[in-house]
Amino acid sequence: MIARIWSAHAGAPAAEAYAAYFRRSVLPALARIPGHRGAMVLRGAAGAPSVRVVTFWDSLEAIAAGRFSGGDREAFRPLIENLLNHDPFLVLADYADYVACQERVSAVWKDPAGWTRMSILNTARSGKFSSDRAIREYCERIWNLQPVRIAVR
């Protein structure tokens, strides 16, 4: 799946007007395009003057069909062939699981209370996986480096 993101900054009334226009006019037109998988209109914090639109598209099919290269089906052919026939970095190895997970994320996003709960729990449980700890362990266990103390005035 490919997510295309478009952002705009406008006064709060204009941002709300665009969000309504998108839902009323743009979204039905997008739904008629082959490969379109959905869209979200995101707003900033209450009253924030911004709109972010995320549209979702079938990935390989959209790329192969030339949707992202002005209709040129040859532009990304080497990329598609590499992914389907070689895939040395295993990009597609868990792609189906990735798409399924993204669909669950989209479903939870539609439930603000559930999204908030999951976000808080995720943050609370992330302490063990901090970047500071990871860098410290790499220095000690892999690079065999010792910290250097620097006096700060």
C-alpha positions as CSV (number, residue, x, y, z in Angstrom):
1,M,0.0,0.0,0.0
2,I,1.2,3.5,-0.8
3,A,0.1,6.5,1.2
4,R,0.3,9.8,-0.5
5,I,0.2,12.8,1.9
6,W,-0.9,16.4,1.0
7,S,-0.8,19.2,3.6
8,A,-2.2,22.7,3.6
9,H,-2.1,25.6,6.0
10,A,-5.1,27.9,6.1
11,G,-7.2,29.7,8.7
12,A,-9.4,27.4,10.7
13,P,-12.6,28.3,8.8
14,A,-10.9,27.6,5.4
15,A,-9.3,24.4,6.7
16,E,-12.8,23.2,7.8
17,A,-14.3,24.2,4.5
18,Y,-11.6,22.3,2.6
19,A,-12.1,19.2,4.8
20,A,-15.9,19.3,4.0
21,Y,-15.2,19.8,0.3
22,F,-12.8,16.9,0.2
23,R,-15.3,14.6,1.9
24,R,-18.2,15.7,-0.3
25,S,-16.5,16.1,-3.8
26,V,-12.9,14.7,-3.9
27,L,-13.4,11.5,-2.0
28,P,-16.2,10.2,-4.3
29,A,-14.0,11.0,-7.4
30,L,-11.0,9.2,-5.8
31,A,-13.2,6.1,-5.1
32,R,-13.7,5.7,-8.8
33,I,-10.0,5.5,-9.6
34,P,-8.7,1.9,-9.9
35,G,-6.3,1.1,-7.0
36,H,-7.7,3.6,-4.6
37,R,-8.0,2.0,-1.1
38,G,-9.3,4.9,1.0
39,A,-8.4,8.3,2.4
40,M,-8.3,10.2,5.7
41,V,-8.6,13.9,6.3
42,L,-6.6,14.8,9.4
43,R,-6.9,18.1,11.3
44,G,-4.4,19.6,13.6
45,A,-5.1,20.2,17.3
46,A,-8.4,21.9,18.0
47,G,-8.5,25.1,15.9
48,A,-5.1,24.5,14.3
49,P,-5.0,26.0,10.8
50,S,-4.0,22.9,8.9
51,V,-5.4,20.0,7.0
52,R,-3.5,16.9,6.0
53,V,-5.0,14.5,3.5
54,V,-3.7,10.9,3.3
55,T,-4.8,8.8,0.4
56,F,-4.1,5.1,0.1
57,W,-3.4,3.2,-3.1
58,D,-2.6,-0.4,-4.1
59,S,1.1,-0.3,-4.4
60,L,2.6,-2.6,-6.9
61,E,-0.4,-2.4,-9.2
62,A,-0.5,1.4,-9.1
63,I,3.3,1.6,-9.8
64,A,3.2,-0.9,-12.6
65,A,0.1,0.8,-14.2
66,G,2.1,4.1,-14.4
67,R,-0.1,6.0,-11.9
68,F,3.0,7.7,-10.3
69,S,4.9,8.2,-13.6
70,G,2.4,10.0,-15.8
71,G,1.1,6.8,-17.3
72,D,4.6,5.6,-18.3
73,R,4.4,1.8,-17.5
74,E,8.1,1.4,-18.2
75,A,9.5,4.0,-15.8
76,F,9.4,1.7,-12.8
77,R,9.5,-1.7,-14.5
78,P,13.0,-2.5,-13.2
79,L,11.8,-1.8,-9.6
80,I,8.7,-4.0,-10.0
81,E,10.7,-6.9,-11.6
82,N,13.3,-6.7,-8.9
83,L,10.7,-6.9,-6.1
84,L,8.7,-9.7,-7.8
85,N,11.6,-11.8,-9.1
86,H,14.6,-11.1,-6.8
87,D,13.8,-9.1,-3.7
88,P,17.3,-9.3,-2.2
89,F,16.2,-7.2,0.8
90,L,13.0,-9.2,1.4
91,V,10.8,-6.0,1.0
92,L,7.8,-8.2,0.1
93,A,8.5,-11.0,2.5
94,D,5.9,-9.8,5.1
95,Y,4.0,-7.4,2.9
96,A,0.6,-9.1,3.4
97,D,1.1,-8.9,7.2
98,Y,2.1,-5.3,6.8
99,V,-1.1,-4.4,4.8
100,A,-3.2,-6.3,7.4
101,C,-1.6,-4.4,10.2
102,Q,-2.2,-1.1,8.4
103,E,-5.8,-2.0,8.0
104,R,-6.1,-2.6,11.8
105,V,-4.3,0.8,12.4
106,S,-6.9,2.5,10.1
107,A,-9.8,0.9,12.0
108,V,-8.4,1.9,15.4
109,W,-7.7,5.5,14.1
110,K,-11.5,5.8,13.6
111,D,-12.0,5.2,17.3
112,P,-10.5,8.2,19.1
113,A,-10.8,6.7,22.6
114,G,-9.2,3.4,21.5
115,W,-6.5,5.2,19.6
116,T,-5.7,7.4,22.6
117,R,-5.6,4.4,24.9
118,M,-3.3,2.5,22.6
119,S,-1.0,5.5,22.1
120,I,-0.7,6.1,25.9
121,L,0.0,2.4,26.5
122,N,2.6,2.2,23.7
123,T,4.4,5.3,25.1
124,A,4.3,3.9,28.6
125,R,5.8,0.6,27.5
126,S,8.5,2.0,25.3
127,G,11.0,2.9,28.1
128,K,13.0,-0.3,27.7
129,F,13.5,0.5,24.0
130,S,14.8,4.0,24.3
131,S,17.4,5.2,21.8
132,D,19.7,6.3,24.6
133,R,19.8,2.8,26.0
134,A,20.3,1.3,22.5
135,I,23.2,3.6,21.7
136,R,24.8,2.9,25.1
137,E,24.6,-0.8,24.5
138,Y,26.0,-0.6,21.0
139,C,28.9,1.4,22.4
140,E,29.6,-1.1,25.2
141,R,28.9,-4.4,23.5
142,I,29.6,-3.9,19.8
143,W,32.0,-0.9,19.4
144,N,33.8,-1.4,22.8
145,L,33.7,2.3,23.4
146,Q,33.7,4.0,26.8
147,P,31.7,7.3,27.5
148,V,33.7,10.5,27.6
149,R,32.6,12.9,30.3
150,I,32.4,16.6,29.3
151,A,32.1,19.3,31.9
152,V,29.3,21.7,31.1
153,R,29.4,25.2,32.6
